[in-house]
Amino acid sequence: MNHTLEISDELKNRLDEHLEEDQSHEELIEELVSMYETSGTFLQEGYSE
């Protein structure tokens, strides 16, 4: 089952900045959700506790 999400142009542009070559928005969002589920928080590049 497919669902449609509406996002602002600003958020789409932000997502576009992080897309790898030939990667879809759906694939990027899946990757982000997996990272969140694994660590409980989104990681920032270069950040360590």
C-alpha beads as a LAMMPS data file, in Angstrom:
LAMMPS data file: protein, C-alpha beads

49 atoms
48 bonds

1 atom types
1 bond types

-500.0 500.0 xlo xhi
-500.0 500.0 ylo yhi
-500.0 500.0 zlo zhi

Masses

1 110.0

Atoms # bond

1 1 1 0.000 0.000 0.000
2 1 1 1.396 3.392 -0.973
3 1 1 0.813 6.593 0.944
4 1 1 1.435 10.133 -0.153
5 1 1 3.150 12.608 2.137
6 1 1 3.081 16.307 1.487
7 1 1 6.253 18.156 2.385
8 1 1 7.197 21.789 1.986
9 1 1 9.422 22.933 -0.858
10 1 1 12.034 23.871 1.741
11 1 1 12.128 20.333 3.173
12 1 1 12.275 18.816 -0.317
13 1 1 15.254 21.034 -1.112
14 1 1 16.950 19.958 2.117
15 1 1 16.379 16.295 1.238
16 1 1 17.708 16.910 -2.270
17 1 1 20.990 18.127 -0.773
18 1 1 21.500 14.731 0.899
19 1 1 20.473 12.443 -1.943
20 1 1 23.185 10.216 -3.310
21 1 1 23.405 9.582 -7.041
22 1 1 20.352 7.629 -8.265
23 1 1 18.818 7.613 -4.751
24 1 1 15.107 8.343 -4.398
25 1 1 13.534 10.454 -1.673
26 1 1 11.860 7.286 -0.386
27 1 1 15.208 5.508 -0.076
28 1 1 16.722 8.452 1.798
29 1 1 13.784 8.599 4.213
30 1 1 13.998 4.830 4.793
31 1 1 17.707 5.241 5.605
32 1 1 17.003 8.091 8.031
33 1 1 14.259 6.142 9.808
34 1 1 16.520 3.083 10.105
35 1 1 19.272 5.229 11.630
36 1 1 16.786 6.683 14.103
37 1 1 15.396 3.267 15.045
38 1 1 18.894 1.866 15.555
39 1 1 20.335 4.638 17.663
40 1 1 17.271 6.391 19.015
41 1 1 18.543 9.655 17.624
42 1 1 19.863 11.029 14.379
43 1 1 23.630 11.213 14.250
44 1 1 25.429 14.330 13.184
45 1 1 28.564 13.962 11.121
46 1 1 31.619 14.675 13.207
47 1 1 29.678 14.639 16.478
48 1 1 30.717 12.442 19.360
49 1 1 29.738 12.350 23.008

Bonds

1 1 1 2
2 1 2 3
3 1 3 4
4 1 4 5
5 1 5 6
6 1 6 7
7 1 7 8
8 1 8 9
9 1 9 10
10 1 10 11
11 1 11 12
12 1 12 13
13 1 13 14
14 1 14 15
15 1 15 16
16 1 16 17
17 1 17 18
18 1 18 19
19 1 19 20
20 1 20 21
21 1 21 22
22 1 22 23
23 1 23 24
24 1 24 25
25 1 25 26
26 1 26 27
27 1 27 28
28 1 28 29
29 1 29 30
30 1 30 31
31 1 31 32
32 1 32 33
33 1 33 34
34 1 34 35
35 1 35 36
36 1 36 37
37 1 37 38
38 1 38 39
39 1 39 40
40 1 40 41
41 1 41 42
42 1 42 43
43 1 43 44
44 1 44 45
45 1 45 46
46 1 46 47
47 1 47 48
48 1 48 49
